[in-house]
Amino acid sequence: MKIRMLPVVALCICMGLSACSHNYTVRDKDPRPDVPSLDIWLDDTLIPYLVLQLGRHPRFKGQPVLLVRMRDDQIQPHIDDLTDQIRQKIMDAVLKQPGLDLSWRPAIRPWRHHRNLEEVYCGDIRKIHYYVGIDCGLTKVEGRIYVKVRALNLVEQKWVSGFGKSWQGAPTAAQRAALDRVHPDVHLRGLRPLPFSDRQPDLLAAYLAQNLSCLVRQGEEDDPVVYVDNVADSTPKVFQTTMELVGKYLARFREVEVTDDPTQANVTVVSEIHAIHQNLHQIWVAARHHQGAKYLPGAETEAYVLIDTQMQTAVAGSLPQKPPERHRPMQPVNTPSLISSFDLLTPLDPGLCATNTPWMAGIRRVQSGEHLPSGGCLALGISLSQAAYVFLVGRSAYGELTELFPSECPAFKEIETRLRPGKLLRFPPLSEPGKGILALDDSPGMEKVFAIAIMEKNLANRFADRLAGHQGLCLPPKNFVSMLPESTPISSAGRIQHWQNYLRDLSDRYPEMVEWREISFWHDPP
């Protein structure tokens, strides 16, 4: 897509940008020659140091270690893309060394049907003894990037003295952008820094069943017949649902038989729930021989759960239970969405896109997923239920982003970015097509447009800074630099996923102040 300034001027924007993107491949470097780049410091200093410490120091030998993100001495449940990349590089190097006990906790996913116990990965159900924390950010005064690495002893609850490395340098544009892309750290799911939500009983059950299956596999029973003990009716609903699902998930193993009759079982699964702090709970699940209280070797697993007392746990295929009438809050039943409408518009007659009056024959809404031919043109329309700052962003089929609005183009610079409730913003203005239209060029593929509304000014300013690194309608992109080695370019799928993860995380953290919508369409080749 291009922004065409009728009748003759045309400028490249994000959609269909493949012809422009290859110009920006220069790597930013620290201006001080005595400071090695981050990649060199990782390869030459940090990784050899960690291999030596974790492999030979008696304190760490044989102890499970987990790499996490830290900030201000606190373990962070969310991780930015740069810290995640540093962690992955460390893991790739450390895991090549024999004898190192680096823990890996894969993302929890919905349970698969019918498999064997031998297929289950059982490497990391042990209790973590040490966190190696990676603290990565920008200094407040000079804006230099820093990386600090320290170790926390979870048993003694104190930092390991004499352990650690640090580095500082000038940040590249890509490193700055990567620090802004934040997402939940799936390595921590179920641990105290990132507990399960009470709206995730299926994932909690999958996590517990995964660990239990490993315990059963290591046990003495050749043909396990499992009975899952019921929890008390007074137990929060999330735990009742979880334990019901645990039994169903275990039954999907070909070697495991699950029974409702405790007298027929040779393994009993029992659970305990402990209140830790306010809404934070811990569930312990154990497998034991049915005869007596003898537990299978190491047969305990646990997870943390955060219970939102204002919400009901919703189970797939059912509706949340309604609270009693007297507990209903005094507020409207349906809170209106911040974004009242968001539409992608195109002329009824695409042939008019090449003229000075593209909208003369009328307009229509483009349906999501619709196919549009090259040579057509578009505009965006948005209205809000409450006053908020509006951002419009385009994404090409290659994952390139362009800030469409607010715009530095002289023709659009004076348009107010804070939209009043009920007012319709159309961009570019349909009443003044001479100022420009969004024209589909000859770079086909699936493209998207995004509308983001942010009510709070400081948060909107931070979001604007996040977009500043990308190109605009009248601004070329800054020097983007891949965080990966030069021989490993970022895929278009990777760019797309990073952007969508960023939007989801932003709206999850600020659900009352941020809302976003997207419309996708197929740009067909000429």
LUMTI-786581 format. One record per atom (N, C-alpha, C): residue in one letter; x, y, z. Coordinates in steps of 0.2 Angstrom, whole numbers, plus 2048, in hexadecimal, padded with zeros to 3 digits. Atoms other than C-alpha are relative to their C-alpha. Last residue first. Example, Ala and Ser with C-alpha at 12.3 -4.5 7.8 and 13.67 -1.06 7.14 Angstrom:
! residues 2
S7FC7FA7FF/S8447FB824/S7FC805803/A8047FA800/A83E7EA827/A804806800/
This chain:
! residues 526
P8037FD806/P7F67DB7CC/P7FF7FB7FB/P7FB7FE805/P7F97D07DC/P7FC8037FA/D7FF805806/D7EB7CF7E9/D8058037FB/H7FE7FC806/H7EC7D97F9/H8027FB7FB/W7FB803805/W7E37CE806/W8018057FA/F802800806/F7DB7D7815/F8057FD7FB/S7FB803805/S7DD7D7827/S7FC8007F9/I803802806/I7D47E3833/I8057FD7FC/E7FC801806/E7DA7E6845/E7FB7FE7FB/R804804805/R7D37ED855/R8057FF7FA/W7FD800807/W7DC7F4865/W7FC7FB7FB/E804805804/E7D67F9876/E8038017F9/V7FE801807/V7E0802884/V7FB7FB7FC/M7FE7FA803/M7DB80B894/M8027FF7F9/E8057FA800/E7D07FF89E/E8028067FC/P806802804/P7DA7EF898/P7FB806801/Y8047FA7FF/Y7EB7F789C/Y7F97FF7FD/R7FE7FC7FA/R7F67E889F/R7FC806802/D8018047FA/D7EC7DC894/D803804806/S8078007FE/S7EB7EA886/S7FE7FB806/L8027F97FE/L7FD7ED886/L7F9800802/D7FD7FF7F9/D8027DA886/D7FD807802/R8038047FC/R7F67D7877/R802801808/L8077FD800/L7FD7E586D/L7FC7FC806/Y7FF7FA7FD/Y80F7DF870/Y7F9803802/N7FF8027F9/N80B7CD86C/N800807804/Q8078037FD/Q8037D385C/Q8017FF807/W8047FB800/W8137DD857/W7F97FE804/H7FD7FB7FB/H81F7CF85B/H7FB806801/Q8028037F9/Q8147C2852/Q803805805/I8087FF7FF/I8147CD842/I7FF7FD807/R8027F97FF/R8277CF843/R7F9801801/G7FE7FE7FA/G82A7BD845/G7FE807802/A8048037FB/A81F7B8837/A802802807/S8067FB800/S8287C482C/S7FB7FD805/S805802805/S8387BA830/S7FA805801/I8078017FC/I8467C383A/I7FB7FE7FA/P8057FA800/P8567C1830/P7FA7FE804/T8078037FE/T8637B3836/T7FB806800/S802806804/S8747B682D/S7F97FD801/E8027FD806/E8757C8835/E7FE7FA7FB/P7FA800804/P8747C0846/P7FE8027F9/L7FD806801/L8637C484F/L8078017FC/M7FC8037FA/M85F7D4857/M8037FA7FE/S8028067FE/S85B7DB845/S8047FE806/V7FA805800/V85F7ED843/V7FD7FA803/F8028067FC/F8527FA83E/F8067FB7FF/N7FC805802/N85A80B838/N7FF7FA805/K7F98007FD/K84C81683A/K8047FA7FE/P7FE8047FA/P83D81482E/P807802802/P7FD807802/P839822821/P8027FD807/L7FA8017FC/L82D830827/L8037F97FE/C7FB7FC803/C81F83681C/C806800803/L8027FF806/L81282881F/L8058057FC/G8067FD800/G81C82282E/G7FE8027F9/Q8017FB805/Q82A816830/Q7F9803801/H802802807/H82D80D840/H7FE8057FB/G7FA803803/G83881284F/G7FE7FD7F9/A7FC7FB803/A82B81F854/A8067FC7FC/L801800808/L81E811857/L8058057FD/R7FF806802/R82580E869/R7FF7FF7F8/D7F9801800/D82682086D/D8027F97FD/A7FD7FC806/A814822868/A8077FF7FF/F802804806/F80F814874/F8038037FA/R7FB806800/R81981D882/R7FE7FC7FA/N7FA7FD802/N80F82D87E/N8057FA7FF/A8007FE807/A7FF82487E/A8068027FE/L800806803/L80381D88F/L8008007F9/N7F98037FF/N80782E895/N8017F97FD/K7FC7FC804/K7F683588E/K8087FD800/E7FC7FD7FB/E7EA827895/E8068037FC/M8037FB7FC/M7DC82288A/M805805804/I7FD7FF7F9/I7E581887D/I7FD806803/A8037FB7FC/A7DC81286D/A803800807/I7FF8007F9/I7E5807860/I7FE806804/A8027FA7FC/A7DF80484F/A8017FF807/F8028007F9/F7E87F7844/F7FE807803/V8007F97FE/V7E97F4831/V7FD7FF808/K8047FF7FB/K7EE7E382A/K800808802/E7FF7FA7FD/E7F57DC81A/E7FB801806/M8057FE7FA/M7F57CB813/M802806804/G8008047FA/G7FF7CA803/G7FB802805/P8068037FE/P8037D57F3/P8017FC807/S7FD8057FB/S8107E27F0/S7FB7FC803/D7FF807803/D80A7EB7E0/D8047FB804/D7FB800805/D8037FB7E8/D8017F87FE/L7FD807801/L7F27FD7F1/L8058007FB/A801803806/A7EF8107F4/A8047F9800/L7FC8067FF/L7EC818804/L7FF7FC7FA/I8048067FF/I7E58297FF/I8057FB801/G7FD806800/G7ED83B800/G7FB7FA801/K7FA8017FB/K7EA84D803/K8037F9800/G7FA7FD802/G7E084F7F3/G806800805/P7FC806803/P7D38437FA/P8078037FD/E7FB7FD803/E7CC851805/E8057FB7FD/S8027F9803/S7BB84C80B/S8068047FC/L803801806/L7C183A80D/L7FE8067FC/P8077FD800/P7CD83F81A/P7FD7FF7F9/P8007F8802/P7DC83381A/P7F9802800/F7F97FF802/F7D782C827/F8027FC7FA/R7FE803806/R7C582E82D/R8078027FD/L7FA7FE803/L7C283383F/L8017FB7F9/L7FD804804/L7B0832845/L8068027FC/K7FD7FD807/K7AC83B854/K8037FB7FC/G8057FF805/G7A1832861/G8028037FA/P805805801/P7AD83486F/P7FB8027FB/R8057FF7FB/R7BB84186C/R7FB7FA7FF/L806800803/L7CB83B863/L7FA800805/R8058027FB/R7DB840869/R7F98017FE/T7FF8077FF/T7E784085A/T7FC7FE806/E7FF8017F8/E7E1851854/E8007F8801/I8068047FE/I7E4852841/I8017FF807/E8057FC7FC/E7F186083E/E7FA7FC803/K7FD7FF7FA/K7FF855837/K7FB803805/F8048037FA/F7F484E82A/F802802807/A807800802/A7F985881A/A7FC7FD806/P8037F97FF/P80A85C821/P7F98007FF/C8017FD807/C80E849822/C7FD807801/E7FC7FA801/E814846834/E7FF8037F9/S7FB7FF806/S80683A837/S803806800/P7FF7F9803/P7FC834846/P8058007FB/F8027FA7FC/F7F782983E/F8017FF807/L8047FC805/L7FE81D831/L7FD806803/E8057FC7FC/E80C81683B/E7FC8057FB/T8007F9801/T814809830/T7FB804804/L8057FC7FD/L8187F7835/L8018077FD/E7FD7F97FF/E8227EA82A/E7FA804803/G8007FF7F9/G81B7D882D/G803807801/Y7F98027FE/Y81F7D381B/Y801801808/A800807800/A80C7D3816/A8077FD803/S800803806/S80C7E581C/S8007F8800/R7FB805800/R8067EC82C/R8007FC7F9/G801805805/G7FD7FC82E/G8067FB800/V7FA803802/V7FB80683E/V7FF7FB7FA/L801804806/L7EE813843/L8067FD7FD/F7FA802805/F7F081B854/F7FD7FB7FB/V801805805/V7E282485E/V8067FF7FC/Y7FB7FF806/Y7E382D86E/Y8007FA7FB/A7FA8047FF/A7D382B879/A8058037FA/A7FA7FC802/A7C383487D/A8067FC801/Q7FD7FB7FB/Q7B5827880/Q8068037FD/S8067FE7FB/S7A981D875/S803804806/L7FF8027FA/L7B581E866/L7FA801805/S8037FB7FC/S7B4820853/S8017FC807/I8008027F9/I7BF819846/I7FC805804/G8057FC7FC/G7C081A833/G7FF7FD807/L8028037FA/L7CE814827/L7FB805804/A8007FB7FA/A7D1818815/A7FE7FC806/L8038017F9/L7D580D806/L800806804/C7FE7FB7FA/C7DB80D7F4/C7FB7FF806/G8067FE7FC/G7DA8007E5/G803805805/G8037FA804/G7E87FE7D8/G7FA803804/S7FB7FB801/S7EC7EC7DE/S7FD8067FC/P7FC800806/P7DC7E27E1/P805806801/L8007FA804/L7D47DF7F2/L8058007FB/H7FA800805/H7D07CE7FA/H7FF8077FC/E8027FE807/E7C57CF80A/E8068007FB/G7FE806804/G7CC7C781A/G7FE8017F8/S7FA8037FE/S7C37D4825/S8017F97FC/Q8018057FB/Q7B57DC81B/Q8077FD801/V7FC806802/V7B97EC812/V7FF7FB806/R7FC8037FC/R7AB7F9815/R8047FA7FE/R8038067FD/R7A4803807/R8057FD805/I7FB8047FD/I7A68147FF/I7FC7FA803/G8028037FA/G79D81F7F2/G8057FC803/A805804801/A79F8247E0/A7FD7FC806/M8067FC803/M7A88347E3/M7FB7FB800/W8058027FC/W7B582B7EF/W7F98037FE/P8018077FF/P7C482B7E4/P7F97FE803/T8068017FC/T7C283D7DE/T7FE7F8801/N8007FC7FA/N7D38427D8/N7FA800804/T8037F9802/T7D48337CD/T801804806/A7FB7FC804/A7DE8237CE/A7FF8077FE/C7FA7FF7FC/C7D481C7DC/C8058047FC/L8007F97FE/L7C481F7D1/L806801804/G7FD7FD806/G7C680D7C9/G801808802/P7F97FF7FF/P7C38067DA/P8038037FB/D7FD801807/D7B080B7D8/D808800801/L805805804/L7A78087E9/L8037FF7F9/P8067FE804/P7B68107F1/P7FC7FB7FD/T7FE800806/T7BF807800/T7FB8037FB/L8057FE806/L7BD808812/L8048007FA/L7FC7FF806/L7C57FF821/L7FC8017FA/D802802807/D7BA801830/D8068017FB/F7F9800804/F7BD803843/F7FE7FD7F9/S7FF803807/S7AE80684E/S8068017FD/S807801802/S7A980A860/S8007FD7F9/I8017FF807/I7BB808866/I7F97FE7FE/L7FD7F9801/L7BB80A879/L7FF8017F9/S7F9800802/S7AF7FB87A/S8028077FF/P7FE800807/P79F7FE884/P8078007FE/T7FB7FA801/T79D7F7895/T8018017F9/N7FB801805/N78E7EB895/N8048077FF/V7FE807801/V7847E98A5/V8057FF7FA/P804803806/P7857FB8AA/P8027F97FE/Q7FD7FE806/Q78B7FD8BC/Q7FD7FE7FA/M8057FB803/M7857FA8CD/M8048047FA/P7FE7F9800/P78F7EA8D0/P7FB8057FD/R7FF7FD806/R7857DA8D2/R802807801/H7F97FF801/H7877D28E3/H8028047F9/R7FE7FB7FC/R7757D38E8/R8078027FF/E8037F9801/E76F7CA8D9/E803805804/P8067FE7FE/P77A7BB8DC/P7FE8077FF/P8007FF7F9/P7887B88D1/P7F9801802/K8027F97FE/K7857B18C0/K801800807/Q8067FF7FB/Q78F7A18BC/Q7FE807801/P7FE7FE7F9/P79B7A28AD/P7F9800804/L8007F97FF/L79479A89D/L802801807/S8057FF7FB/S799788897/S800808801/G807803801/G7A1781888/G7FB801805/A802800807/A7B378588D/A7F97FC800/V7FE807803/V7B37888A0/V7FE8007F9/A804803806/A7B279A8A6/A8037FA7FE/T7FC804804/T7B979E8B8/T7FB7FE7FA/Q802807800/Q7AF7AC8BF/Q8047FC7FB/M802804806/M7B77BD8C1/M7FE7F9802/Q8057FD804/Q7B87CA8CF/Q7FD7FD7FA/T8068017FD/T7C17BF8DB/T7FA8037FD/D8037FA800/D7CF7BD8CF/D7F9800803/I807800800/I7D97AE8D5/I7FD807800/L8037FA7FE/L7EB7AD8D1/L7F98007FF/V8067FE804/V7F279B8D0/V7FD807803/Y8037FA7FD/Y8037948D5/Y7FA8027FC/A8007FA805/A8087838D0/A7FC805804/E8047FA7FD/E80D7738D9/E8008057FB/T7FF7FB804/T8147618D6/T7FB806802/E8047FA7FE/E8167528E1/E8028067FB/A807800804/A81B7408DD/A7FC806803/G8007F9803/G82E7418E1/G7F98027FD/P7FA7FC800/P82D72E8E2/P8008077FD/L7FB802805/L81B7288E3/L806804801/Y8007FC806/Y81372C8F4/Y8057FD7FB/K7F9800803/K80F71F901/K8008047FA/A7FE7F9802/A7FF72590A/A8078007FD/G7FC7FC7FB/G7F771490C/G8028077FD/Q8008047FA/Q7F27088FD/Q804805805/H8078007FD/H7ED7148EF/H8007FD807/H803807801/H7FF7188EB/H7FA800804/R7FE8057FB/R80272A8EA/R7FD7FA7FF/A803807801/A8017388DE/A8037FC805/A7FC8067FE/A80274A8E4/A7FD7FA7FD/V803806802/V7FB75B8DF/V8057FB801/W7FB806800/W7FF76B8E8/W7FC7FA7FE/I803807800/I7F577B8E3/I8067FB800/Q7FC805803/Q7FC78C8E8/Q7FC7F9801/H8018077FD/H7F179B8EA/H8057FC7FD/L7FB805803/L7F37AE8E7/L7FF7F9804/N804805805/N7E37B88EA/N8057FB7FD/Q8067FD803/Q7E97C08FB/Q7FD7FB7FB/H8007F97FF/H7FA7B78FE/H7FA8037FC/I7F97FD7FF/I7FE7A58FF/I800807802/A8017F9801/A7ED79C901/A807803801/H7FE7FC7FA/H7F1789900/H7FF8077FE/I7FF7F9802/I7E877C8F5/I801804806/E8017FB7FB/E7EB76A8F7/E8008077FE/S7FE7F9801/S7E975C8EB/S7FF804806/V8037FB7FB/V7E87498EA/V8038077FF/V7FE7F9800/V7EB73D8DC/V7FC804804/T8057FA7FF/T7E972B8E0/T803806800/V7FD7FA7FF/V7F371C8D8/V7FA806801/N7FA8017FD/N7EE70A8D9/N804806801/A7FA7FD802/A7DC70D8D5/A8067FE804/Q7FD804805/Q7CD7018D6/Q8078037FE/T7FE8077FE/T7C77068E7/T8047FC7FB/P7F98007FC/P7C87198E3/P8027F9802/D8008047FA/D7BA7168D6/D806800803/D8047FD7FB/D7B97248C9/D7FF7FC807/T8068037FE/T7C771C8BF/T7FD805805/V8037FB7FB/V7D57238B4/V7F97FD802/E807801800/E7DF7168AA/E7FE804806/V8037FE7FA/V7F171B8A5/V7F87FF7FF/E7FE8047FA/E7FC713898/E7FC801806/R801807801/R7F371A889/R8017FB806/F7FA805801/F7F472B890/F7FE7F97FF/R7FF800807/R7E373588D/R8077FC7FF/A803806803/A7DD73089E/A8028007F9/L7FC8067FE/L7EA73C8A6/L7FD7FA7FC/Y7FA7FF804/Y7E174B89D/Y8047FA801/K801801808/K7D07468A3/K8068007FC/G802807801/G7D67448B5/G7FF7FF7F9/V7FA8047FF/V7DF7558B5/V7FE7F87FE/L7FD800807/L7CF75D8AD/L8077FC801/E804804804/E7C57598BD/E8047FF7F9/M7FF8077FF/M7D375F8C7/M7FC7FC7FC/T7F9802802/T7D47708BE/T8007F8802/T7FF802807/T7C17728BF/T8077FD7FE/Q805806801/Q7C07708D2/Q8017FE7F8/F7FC8067FE/F7D077B8D3/F7FB7FA7FF/V7FA801804/V7C878A8C9/V8047F9802/K802804806/K7B87888D2/K8067FE7FC/P8027FB806/P7BF78E8E3/P7FF7FB7F9/T7FA7FE803/T7BF77F8F0/T7FE8057FA/S7FE7F97FE/S7AF77F8FA/S8068037FD/D8057FC804/D7A976F8F1/D801808802/A8067FE7FC/A7B87668F8/A7FC8057FB/V7FF7FA7FB/V7C475F8EB/V7FA802803/N8037FA800/N7C274E8E4/N802805804/D8057FE7FB/D7CF7418E3/D7FD8067FF/V7FF7F97FE/V7D673C8D2/V7FB802806/Y8077FD7FD/Y7D67298D1/Y802807802/V8007FA7FC/V7E47228C6/V7F9802802/V8077FE800/V7E77108C0/V7FF806805/P8037FC7FB/P7F970E8BC/P7F98017FE/D8067FF803/D7FF6FF8B2/D7FC805805/D800801807/D8116FD8B6/D7FA8027FC/E806803803/E8107068C7/E8017FF7F8/E7FF8087FF/E8217098CF/E7FA7FD7FC/G8028047FA/G82271C8CB/G8007F87FF/Q7FA8027FC/Q82C7268BE/Q7FE7FB806/R7FC804804/R81E7268B1/R8067FD804/V803807801/V81272B8BE/V8057FC7FC/L7FF8037FA/L81D73A8C3/L7FD7F9800/C7F98027FF/C81F73F8B1/C8017FC807/S7FE805805/S80C73E8AE/S8077FE801/L8038067FD/L8097488BE/L8027FA7FB/N7FB8027FA/N8147568B7/N7FE7FA803/Q7FA801803/Q80A7578A6/Q8057FD806/A800807803/A7FA7558B0/A8067FE7FD/L8008057FA/L7FE7648BB/L8007F97FD/Y7F97FF7FC/Y80376F8AC/Y8007FB805/A7FB803805/A7F47698A1/A807800804/A801808800/A7E876C8B0/A8057FD7FC/L7FE8027FA/L7EF77E8B2/L8007F8801/L7F87FF801/L7ED78189F/L8037FD807/D7FE805805/D7DA77B8A0/D808800800/P8008077FD/P7D77848B0/P8027FB7FC/Q7FC804804/Q7DD7958A8/Q8007F9803/R803801807/R7D07A28AD/R8047FB7FC/D8068057FF/D7D67A08BF/D7FB7FF7FA/S8067FD7FE/S7E67A78B9/S7FA7FB801/F806801804/F7F679D8BA/F7FA805802/P8058057FE/P8047A58C4/P7FB7FF7FA/L805800805/L8127AF8BC/L7FB7FA801/P8007FA804/P81F7B48C9/P7FB8007FB/R8037FA7FC/R8197A68D5/R8018067FC/L7FC7FE7FB/L81C7988C8/L7FE806803/G8018047FA/G80E7918BE/G805801806/R8078027FF/R8147998AE/R7FF7FB805/L8027FF7F9/L82679F8B0/L7F97FE802/H7FB8047FC/H82E7998A0/H7FE800807/V8038077FF/V81F7A0897/V8047FB804/D7FA804800/D8267B289A/D7FD7F9801/P7FF8047FA/P8177BD896/P8057FB7FF/H805805800/H81A7C9888/H8017FC806/V8008047F9/V8247D9886/V7FA7FB7FF/R804806801/R82A7E2876/R8007FB806/D8077FE7FF/D8317F387C/D7FB7FA7FF/L8027FF7F9/L8427EC87F/L7F9802801/A8018077FD/A8427E586D/A7FF801808/A807803802/A83F7F6866/A7FF7FA804/R8057FC7FC/R84E7FD870/R7F97FE7FE/Q8008017F9/Q8597EF86A/Q7FB804804/A8038077FF/A8547F1858/A7FF7FE807/A8087FF801/A858804858/A7FC7F9802/T802800807/T8697FF85F/T7F9802800/P805804803/P86E803871/P7FF8017F9/A8057FC804/A87E80B876/A7FB7FB7FD/G7FE7FD806/G888800883/G7FA8047FD/Q8037FA803/Q8887F9894/Q8028017F9/W7FE7FC806/W88C7E889B/W7FC8067FF/S8047FA803/S88B7DE8AB/S8038037FA/K7FD7FC805/K8907CD8B3/K7FC8067FE/G8047FA804/G88B7C48C3/G8058037FA/F802802806/F8907B88D1/F7FD8067FC/G7FA801804/G89B7BD8E0/G7FE7FD7F9/S7FB7FB800/S88C7BC8EC/S8067FD7FB/V7FA8047FF/V87D7B18E7/V8068057FF/W7FB800806/W86E7BC8EA/W8067FC801/K7FB7FA800/K8627B88F8/K8047FF7FA/Q8037FA802/Q8527AD8FB/Q805806800/E7FD7FB7FB/E85C79F903/E7FD8077FF/V8018037F9/V8527928FA/V802805805/L8078007FE/L84F79D8EA/L7FF7FD807/N8018067FD/N8627A18E8/N7F9800803/L8047FF7FA/L8627B08DC/L7FF7F8803/A8038077FE/A86F7B18CF/A7FD801806/R7FF8027F9/R8747C18C6/R7FD7FA801/V8028077FF/V8767C88B4/V8027FE807/K7FD8037FA/K8767DA8AF/K7FD7F9801/V8028077FE/V8737E189E/V8047FE806/Y7FC8047FB/Y8737F389A/Y7FD7F9801/I8038077FF/I86D7FE88B/I8057FD805/R7FC805802/R87281188C/R7FD7F9802/G804804805/G86581E88E/G8047FA7FD/E7FD800806/E87182A896/E7FC7FC7FA/V7FD7FA802/V86782F8A5/V8028007F9/K8047FA800/K85B8218A8/K8028067FE/T7FE7FC7FA/T8668128A3/T7FB8077FF/L7FD7FA801/L85C807897/L802804806/G8047FA801/G8577F589A/G8058067FE/C7FE7FC806/C85D7E389D/C7FB8067FF/D8037FA800/D85D7D98AD/D8028057FA/I7FD7FB805/I8607C78AA/I7FC807801/G8047FA802/G85D7BD8BA/G8048047FB/V7FA7FC802/V8657AB8BD/V7FC8067FC/Y8027FC806/Y8577A38C8/Y8078047FE/Y7FD7FA801/Y85D7958D3/Y7FD8047FA/H7FC7FE7FA/H8567868DC/H8038077FF/I7FB7FC802/I8477828D0/I804802806/K8007F97FD/K83D7748D6/K8068047FE/R7FD7FF7F9/R83C7658CB/R800807802/I8058007FB/I8307628BD/I803801807/D8007FA7FB/D83C7678B0/D7FB801805/G7FA7FE7FE/G8427588A5/G800806806/C8008007F8/C83274F8A4/C806803803/Y7FA7FD7FE/Y82D751891/Y800801808/V8007FA7FC/V81F74588E/V807802802/E7FF7FA804/E82073987F/E800807804/E7F97FF802/E82472A88A/E8018077FC/L7FC7FD7FA/L81372C893/L8078017FE/N7FC8047FC/N80B728882/N804804806/R7F9800801/R7FE733879/R8037FB805/H7FE807800/H7EB734877/H8088007FE/H803806800/H7E6746874/H8047FA800/R801804806/R7F0755878/R7FC7FA801/W7FE807800/W7ED761886/W7FF7FC7FA/P8068047FF/P7EC774884/P8037F87FF/R805800805/R7FD77C885/R7FB7FB801/I8068057FE/I809781893/I7FB8017FA/A8067FD7FF/A81978988C/A7FB7FB801/P8037FE807/P82978088E/P7F9803802/R8078027FF/R83378089F/R7FC8037FA/W8047FE806/W84577E89C/W7F97FF802/S807802800/S85177C8AB/S7FD8037FA/L8047FA802/L86477D8A9/L7F97FE7FF/D8078027FE/D86D76F8B2/D7FC8067FF/L8047FA7FD/L87E7708AA/L7F97FE800/G8007FF7F9/G88775F8A8/G7FD806803/P8028067FC/P88C75F896/P800802808/Q7FB8037FC/Q88D77088D/Q7FE7FB805/K7FB804804/K88377387E/K8057FD805/L803807801/L874778889/L8057FC7FC/V7FF8037FA/V87F78888F/V7FD7F87FF/A7F88017FF/A88178F87D/A8017FB806/D7FE804805/D86E78D878/D8087FE801/M8038077FF/M868793889/M8037FB7FA/I7FD8047FA/I8737A2889/I7FE7F9800/K7F9801802/K86D7A7877/K8047FD806/Q800805805/Q85B7A487C/Q8077FF7FE/R8018067FC/R85D7AF88C/R8017FA7FB/I7FA8017FC/I8647BD882/I8007F9803/Q7FB802805/Q8567BC875/Q8067FE804/D802807803/D8497BC883/D8057FD7FB/T7FE8057FB/T8527CB88B/T7FE7F97FE/L7F9800800/L8507D487A/L8037FB806/D7FD805806/D83E7CE877/D808800801/D7FF7FC806/D8387D5888/D8047FC7FB/I7F9800802/I8337C9896/I8008047F9/H8007FF807/H8237C98A1/H8078017FE/P805805803/P8217C18B2/P8008017F8/Q8067FD804/Q8307CB8B8/Q7FC7FB7FD/I801804805/I83B7C58C7/I7FA8027FC/Q806804800/Q83F7D38D2/Q8007FC7FA/D7FF8057FC/D8507DB8D6/D7FA7FC801/D8007FD7FA/D84C7EB8CD/D7FF7FB806/R8007F8800/R8487E28BD/R7FF802807/M8007FD7FA/M84B7CF8BA/M8008087FF/R7FF7F9800/R8487C48AB/R7FF803807/V8067FC800/V84A7B18AE/V8028087FF/L7FE7FA802/L8577A38AB/L7F98047FF/L8057FD805/L8527948B5/L8028077FE/V8007F9801/V85F7898BE/V7FB8027FB/P8047FE805/P85D7778C5/P800808800/Q8067FC7FE/Q86B7738D1/Q7FC8037FA/G8068047FF/G8777658CC/G7FA803803/K800807803/K8867708CE/K7FA7FB802/F805801805/F8807828D2/F8007F87FD/R8077FE7FE/R8897848E3/R7FB7FF7FB/P8038057FB/P8987798DF/P7F9802801/H8017FD7F9/H89D7858D1/H7FC7FB804/R7FB8027FC/R8A277B8C1/R7FF802808/G7FE806801/G89477B8B4/G8057FD806/L805805800/L88A7898B9/L8027F9800/Q8037FF7FA/Q8997958BC/Q7FB7FA802/L7FB8017FB/L8A37908AD/L7FD7FF807/V7FE807801/V89578F8A1/V8047FE806/L8068047FE/L88E7A08A8/L8027F87FF/Y8007FF7F9/Y8A07A88A6/Y7FA7FC803/P7FA8047FD/P8A27A1894/P800801808/I802807801/I8907A8890/I8067FC803/L8058027FB/L8937BA898/L7FF7F87FF/T8007FF7F8/T8A47BE891/T7FB7FC804/D7F98007FE/D8A87BA87E/D801800808/D7FD806802/D8977B5877/D8077FF804/L8048067FF/L88C7C1881/L8057FA7FF/W7FF8017F9/W8997CF880/W7FC7FA803/I7F98027FE/I89A7CD86E/I8017FF807/D7FF807803/D8877CD86B/D8077FE802/L8038047FC/L8867DD876/L8017F87FE/S807800801/S8937E686D/S7FD7FB804/P802806805/P8A47E8874/P7F88017FF/V8068047FD/V8A87F987D/V7FE7FB7FB/D7FE8047FA/D8B980087A/D7FB7FC802/P7FD806802/P8B5807869/P8027FB805/R7FA8017FC/R8A8813870/R8047FA7FE/P7FB7FC802/P89B817863/P807800803/D7FF7FC7FA/D891807867/D8068057FD/K7FA8027FC/K88C800856/K801805806/D7FE7FB7FC/D87B80184C/D8067FD805/R8008017F9/R87A7F483F/R803806804/V7FA7FE7FD/V8767F982D/V7FF7FF808/T7FD8067FD/T8687EF825/T806802804/Y7FF7FF7F9/Y85B7FC820/Y8037FA803/N7FC7FB7FF/N85A7FE80D/N803801807/H7F9803800/H8527ED80B/H806805801/S7FD8037FA/S8427F3811/S8077FE800/C7FC7FB7FC/C83D7FE803/C8047FD806/A7FC7FD804/A8377F27F5/A805805804/S7FB804801/S82F7E7802/S8068037FC/L7FA7FD7FF/L8247F4808/L8067FD7FE/G7FD801806/G8137EE802/G807803800/M803805803/M80A7F6811/M8037FF7F9/C7FE8077FE/C81680081B/C7FD7FA7FC/I8018027F9/I816810812/I8007F9801/C8018077FE/C81E816802/C7FE800807/L7FB8027FB/L81A8287FC/L7FF7F9802/A8018067FC/A81182D7EC/A8067FE805/V7FB8017FC/V80F83F7E4/V7FF7F9804/V7F9803803/V8068417D4/V8047FD805/P800805805/P7F38457D6/P8067FC7FE/L8037FF806/L7F08427E4/L8028077FD/M8027F97FF/M7FC83F7F2/M7FE8027F9/R8007FC806/R7FC82C7F2/R7FE807801/I8047FA7FF/I800823802/I8018047FA/K7FC7F9800/K8068127FD/K7FB805802/M8047FA800/M800800800/M804806800/
